[in-house]
Amino acid sequence: MGGLTYIDFLAKFGVGGAHPGGINLTKNVLSQEKISSNSSILDAGCGTGQTAAFMYERYQANIVCLELNPIMVEKAKNRFQLLKYPIQLVQGSVEDIPFPDDSFEFILCESVLAFVNKPQALHEFYRVLKTGGRLLANEMTINSSLPEDAKREIMEFYNIDSLLLESDWRTLLQASGFKEIDIRQLQSDLMNGNTAQEFNFSQNFEPELFSILNQHGNMLVKYHDILSHRIFTCTKI
Ligand SMILES: C[S@@+](CC[C@H](N)C(=O)[O-])C[C@H]1O[C@@H](n2cnc3c(N)ncnc32)[C@H](O)[C@@H]1O
């Protein structure tokens, strides 16, 4: 595959709403929070910026985006410029967040933790949240333990360092200092797809990326009972 990853596929295809449940699930999660135009919200690993644009439209809040992948950054930047939305976009990593302590009322993290060093990113989220601040995350979760070879197949394909059960996520969130931890499994499973998905293709992309798309589909079919996701909400008290 020439070293290309699932994230390269998402970036070059410009997949917007690249998380289970898409923007509709995002709207549902946000609607349960007390967000106002005074809120500062970090969209951690914003991808092409679909959620960030929605949050600005809906709340006129102070939206800040952090994203590591340069192609994603470019696509998000173009989106915000076209819409003339005053959204701050910074290239950087959730593992080393370039913002001071106590910066945000909310952090939204949609299918990003799965791809990074989870304890490190959670430590950083805790640090940059204000007291009373909320972390809202939608992350890959396995429904039950898997044999080692299956685990390895999934981890190698998505280029991730671990696969967590709901109980593992709870332990990690607790260890990072979070309280009021709520973990929900909502209806939309990964195979139900995402009705509001968008694409913003790069002009040149490697044909191998189609194979990654295909393999992703195969993974979802093969592991449909096991590969799932959860919505986590928790508070820095
Ligand atoms: C599955 S996509 C989700 C994108 C976006 N949150 C969405 O829902 O459409 C994962 C995103 O995390 C970004 N990412 C991966 N590692 C990162 C890191 N260390 N710091 C910031 N972003 C990262 C990827 O570049 C990609 O845009």
The ligand as a Tripos MOL2 file, in Angstrom:
@<TRIPOS>MOLECULE
LIG
   27    29     1     0     0
SMALL
NO_CHARGES

@<TRIPOS>ATOM
      1 C1        -11.4540    9.7460   11.5360 C.3       1 LIG1
      2 S1        -10.8550   11.3520   11.2450 S.3       1 LIG1
      3 C2        -12.1070   12.3580   12.0210 C.3       1 LIG1
      4 C3        -12.0650   13.8070   11.5670 C.3       1 LIG1
      5 C4        -13.1690   14.7030   12.1330 C.3       1 LIG1
      6 N1        -13.1290   14.7360   13.5890 N.3       1 LIG1
      7 C5        -14.5060   14.2050   11.6390 C.2       1 LIG1
      8 O1        -15.2750   13.6830   12.4450 O.co2     1 LIG1
      9 O2        -14.7680   14.3430   10.4380 O.co2     1 LIG1
     10 C6         -9.4920   11.4630   12.3510 C.3       1 LIG1
     11 C7         -8.8020   12.8160   12.2870 C.3       1 LIG1
     12 O3         -7.8430   12.9070   13.3400 O.3       1 LIG1
     13 C8         -6.7040   13.5560   12.8150 C.3       1 LIG1
     14 N2         -5.5530   13.2340   13.6550 N.ar      1 LIG1
     15 C9         -4.8780   12.0600   13.7360 C.ar      1 LIG1
     16 N3         -3.9020   12.1450   14.6520 N.ar      1 LIG1
     17 C10        -3.9520   13.4050   15.1620 C.ar      1 LIG1
     18 C11        -3.2090   14.0980   16.1470 C.ar      1 LIG1
     19 N4         -2.1890   13.5110   16.7930 N.pl3     1 LIG1
     20 N5         -3.5540   15.3660   16.4300 N.ar      1 LIG1
     21 C12        -4.5700   15.9800   15.7780 C.ar      1 LIG1
     22 N6         -5.3140   15.3730   14.8300 N.ar      1 LIG1
     23 C13        -5.0080   14.0990   14.5270 C.ar      1 LIG1
     24 C14        -6.6020   13.0000   11.4120 C.3       1 LIG1
     25 O4         -5.7470   13.7370   10.5920 O.3       1 LIG1
     26 C15        -8.0610   13.0430   10.9950 C.3       1 LIG1
     27 O5         -8.4090   14.2850   10.4690 O.3       1 LIG1
@<TRIPOS>BOND
     1     1     2 1
     2     2     3 1
     3     2    10 1
     4     3     4 1
     5     4     5 1
     6     5     6 1
     7     5     7 1
     8     7     8 2
     9     7     9 1
    10    10    11 1
    11    11    12 1
    12    11    26 1
    13    12    13 1
    14    13    14 1
    15    13    24 1
    16    14    15 ar
    17    14    23 ar
    18    15    16 ar
    19    16    17 ar
    20    17    18 ar
    21    17    23 ar
    22    18    19 1
    23    18    20 ar
    24    20    21 ar
    25    21    22 ar
    26    22    23 ar
    27    24    25 1
    28    24    26 1
    29    26    27 1
@<TRIPOS>SUBSTRUCTURE
     1 LIG1         1 GROUP 0 **** ****
